[in-house]
């Protein structure tokens, strides 16, 4: 359940003050959001300073507390009411683990259930932490999360403040939601969806889409295949049962399995992402397992799940297949706003986890091909353009 952290004061006066402060920090040689080749300027204009601070705070999935506290304070300072929703710990809970929260924000003084449009992105990133750096020659910003998804967070917040200050929208028409856990199965968005929340007419999700509107993305199935053997001395293998030898043929069968195809999304793809088995080279392994993920291009997830189970059981009836969740099939996404290029993507998002009869859009700066990598980077230009893109999407969503 959410709890309110801030009550109203004068939204417009506060935004006018902040606008004047930030305007005073820019010069005529800078772009509309204050960029120039001097690294120090990225600390000043609101978009870049917010983005930098978000990236500098580590927030690997399960450890989003600190970045959430910073962002809540930032939004409060910009006259938003912020409500926190506690989300269950990821993995084993310990006394030293800080609580993690979703953040729902709306302009102070506005009714909390009045918002028609929701801007949302996620606060967590994949490991490992990579420090923030800026290349003044290429105008590229690098580091973990500079694209996925802190570029979207910074651009959405900046776009919202700009729209509200300019009186382009009513304060009661827009809300912001920043969730935890997107990279680990969407536990943050699932928690928000399961709690009482407003019925939005449109939700604009932030992910790296190369500044294109996404017309749909593949579905997702995640599962584990497990083998139970019997340990023994490796010099006497007939006294044991090798769990690795049980598992490997099944993985080969899955690697060659034909899964559903569609013209829109192409082939379904299967990735054997992690394998664990055995204790030492001189011990017959008693257990082994593999974690696997499928990007589903067609049909309901149950179709692919049946094919997976049949393929494994044909190799060895003693192998176990455990699906992490019910999964989901391909996700169709609205893309009816003029002036944007469109595409389909293969990655998953929080979109299927948010229940409701709303239009859903997916948009953001940067390329998914750079996300999750050791060279994750985004250009200053893309960050600036994303702000304008989110503003256009919000205005179109309110109009429609």
N, C-alpha and C positions, 0 to 999 in steps of 0.2 A: 504494500500500500504506500502511496505517496504521502509525503509530508511537506507542507509549505514552509519555505525558508525566508521569504522576503515579501513584504507587503508594499503597497504603492507609495510612490512619491511622484514628482513631476517628470514624466518620461521625456517629453519634448525638450524641456530646459536642460536636462542632463545630457541628452544627445547633442544639443546645440553646443554645450560647453565642450564636450569631447571632440566634436567636429572642429571647433576653433583651435583647440590644443593641437590636434593632429595636423590641421592645415598649416599652422605656424611652423611645423617641423619640415615642411616640404619647400622646394624651391622651384623656380620656373623651368629649370633644366630637367626636372623629374617628370615621370609619367603621371597619369591621373591618380595612381595610388602610391606615388612617391619613390619609385625605383630609380637608382642610378648605379654606376659601377662601383661605388664605394661600399664595401661590406658593411660598414657601420650603419648605413641607411636602412638595412634590412631589420635593424633593431627598432626603428621608429614608426614608420607608417603602420596603421592598425592591422592590415592584412598580414604583412610580413612578420611583424613582431609577435602577433598571435600564433601564426604558423610555426615560427621558430621556437617559441616557448612550449608549444604542444609537443613538438618533436624532441626537444631537449629533456622532457620528462619521460622516462621509460614507462611503458605501459603494456608489456607483454601480457597476453591473455591470462586472466586470473589475478593480475596485479595492476588494476586500473585505478586504484584508489587515489593516488596522488594527482594524476592528470585530471580526474574528475573533480577533485577539490579545487584545483586551479581554475578549471573552466567554469565551475559554479560561481566562484568569486568574480571572474571576469564578466559573466553574464549579469550578476547582481549589480556590479559597478556600472553596467550599461542599462540599468533600470529594467531588468527582467526579473520576474518572479521565478524562482527555481524550485522545483519539487524533486526530491530524491526518492528513488525506489531501490531498496536494498535487494541485491541478487545473491543467491546462494553461492558460497565459495566454490571455486573450481578445484577439483582434486580433494586431497585430504585437508580437512580444516585443522589449523593449528592456532595456538594462542597468540602467536606473533603475526598472523595473517591479518592485514587490514581489510575492512569491509569494502565491498565494491558496489557501485550504485549506477543505475540509469539516471539520466538527468532530463527532466521535462521542463522547458522554459517557455514563458509567454510574457508579453509586455505587462509591466506592473499596472494594476488598475483595470485590466481586462478580465472579463469572466473566464475562468479556467476552462470551461467547456464550450466556449464560443468559437474557437478557431476552426476555420474551414480547411486550411492548408497546413500540412506538416512537412518541415524539412528535417531529414534524419540522416545520420552517419554513425559510424562506430568508433569507439575510443581505443580499442585494443589493437595490438599489432602482433605479428609473428616474431619469434626469436630469430637471431640474437639482436641485442641492442646495438645499433650503429650510430655514432655521434653525428650531430648536425654539422654540415659543412656547406660553404657557398663558394662557387667558382665565378669570380667576377669577369672572367674572359668569355665563358660560355653562357653566363647567366643561368646556371643550373644550381639547384639546391639538392643536396644529397643527404641520406641518412635513413634510418629505419622509420617508416611511417610517413615520410615526406609526401608520398603518394597515397598509400593505403593505410589509414584513411584520413590522415590529419590534414591533407590538402583540402578534402571535402569539408571537414569540420570548420576549418578557418574560413573557407570561401562562403559557406552557408551562413555562418555568423555574421560575416562582413556584409553579405548581401542583405540579410534581414535588417541590420542596423541602417544600412543605406536606404532601403525602401521605407522604413518607419520614419527616419529623419526627414526624408523628402516629402512625406505625406502622400506617397504613391499608393499606400494601402492603409486600411484602418488597423489600429493596434489589435483589434479583436479578431482579425482575419488570419493570423499566422502564429504558429507555435514551432518550437524546435525540440527535437528529441535526439539525445546522444546516448547510445547503448554500449554495454560491455559485451564481450564474449562472442562477437560475430565470427571470429576466426576459429572458434572451438565448438561450432554447432548452433550458434545463435541463442544461447541461453538468456542473454539480456533481452532481446526482442521477444522471445517466447514469454518471458516474465511480464513484460509490458503488455503484450497481447492478452494474457490471461487475467490481467487486473482491470478494474473499471477505468475507462479512458474515453475521451471524446470520439464521436463518429466523424471522421474527416471526409471531405469530399475528394481530396487529392493528397497523395503522399509522394514526396520527391526524395528518393533514396540517393545517397552519395557513394559512388565507387569509381575507380579509374576507368573511364570509357573513352578517352581521347577526345573529350568535349563533344561526343556524339550521343544522341538519344538511343537507348538500347530497345530494340523491338522484341527481345526475348532472350532468355538464357537457359542452358541445359539444366536438367534436374540432377539430383544427387542421391547416391546410395553409398553408405559406408558400412563395412562389416569386417569381422574377424573370422579367419579359419584356424581352428585349433586341432592339434594332434596330441594324443596321450599315449606314450609308450611305456617302456620299462627300462630303468637304468641298469647298467652292468659294466664290468671291465671291458675295455675295448679289445683286449686280447681274446675275449670269449663272447663275441657278439651274439651267438645263438642263445645265450642266457638272458638276453634283453630284447627289447623292441625299440628300434630307432625311430623316434618321433620325427626327426628331420627327413628321414627317408620316406615316411608316410606323407609328409606335407609337400615335399618338392614336386611329385607328379601332379598333385592337385593344382598347384600354382601354375605349372606348365599348361594344364588343361584350361585354366581360367585365362591365361595369357593369350590363348588361341580361340577363346570363346566368341562366337558371333552374337552380338547384342543388337537391339533394335536400331534402325536407321531412319532418318527423315531427310527430306529435301532441304528443309529450313536449317537444321542444325548439323546435318552430316551424320557421321558415325558416333555411336556411344563409345566411350573410351574407358578402359579399365587400367588402374595404376596399382601395382603391388608396391606399396609405399614403405612398409616396415616389416622386417622379419626378425624373429627372436627364437633361438633354439639352442639347447645344450648348455653345459657347464665348462667342459674342457675337451681337448682333442682326444684324450685317453679315456673318456667316459661316454658310454652309449646314452644319448639324450633321452630323458624321460618325458619331455614336453617340448612343444614348439608351436608357434603361432605366427600368423601374418595379418597385418592390417591393410585393408584394400579399399579403394574408393572408385566409384563408377560415376562418370558424367553421362547422364541419361539423355539421349537425343530424341526418343520417341516412346510412346505408350506410358501407361501407368507404371509406377515403380514395381508393383507386384509381378509384372511380366518379366522384368529383368531378374528379380529375386528368385523366381521359379527356375529360370535358366541357370542361375548361379548355383543354387542348391543341387539341382540335377547333375550339373557338371562335376561338382565335388563328390557327391555320393556315388557316381559312376566309377570314380577312382578308388574310393575307400569308404564304405558305409560307417566306419568308426570315426571319421572326421566330423567335427562340429562346425556349423556355420551360425554365427550370431550377428544379426543386424543391429546396428547401434540405435536406429530409430526406424520409423516407417518409411523414411525417405520421401522424395517427391519427384514428379515427372517434370518435363519442360515447363518453363514459366513464361507465359505470354505477358508482355509489358506494353503499356500505352506509349505511343510515339507520334501523337497527332498535333504537336506544336510546330508551326511553320518556322523555317529558317535553320533547322538543325539537320545535319547528316544523321543517318541511322545505321545501325549494325546489330547483329546478334553476337552473343559472347558465350564462352564455354564455362565461365566460372560461376560459382554460386553466390547468393546474397541473402540478406535478411527478408527479402520481399515475401517469400512464402510463409514466413512465421508470423506476419502481422495480419490477423483476421480482420475482415471488414469489407463493406461494399464501397470501396473507394477506387478512384483512378490511381495508377501507380506509374511513376516515371523513374528512370535510372540514368544518372548523368554525373560526370565529374572529370577533373583534370588528370593528366598523366595516362600512361599505358599500363595495362595489366601485365604486359611482357616484362616490365621493369619492377613491378611489385614483388615482394617476397624474395628479392635477389640481393646479392652483395653490392649491386650497383644501382639500387633504387634511387631515382632522381626525378625531379620535376622542374620545368622551366618557370622563371618568373612570369613570363608572358602567359603561360597556361593558367597559372594561379589567378592572374588578373582577369583573364577571359572567363574563367569559371565563375567569378563573382557576377559578371554581367549575364552569363548563361542562367545561373540560378535566379536572378532577378526576373529575367524574361519568363522562365518557367512558372514562378510564383504568380506573376501578373496574369499569365494565360490561364493558370488554374483557377484563380479568383474570378476571372471574367467568365469562365465556362461553368 
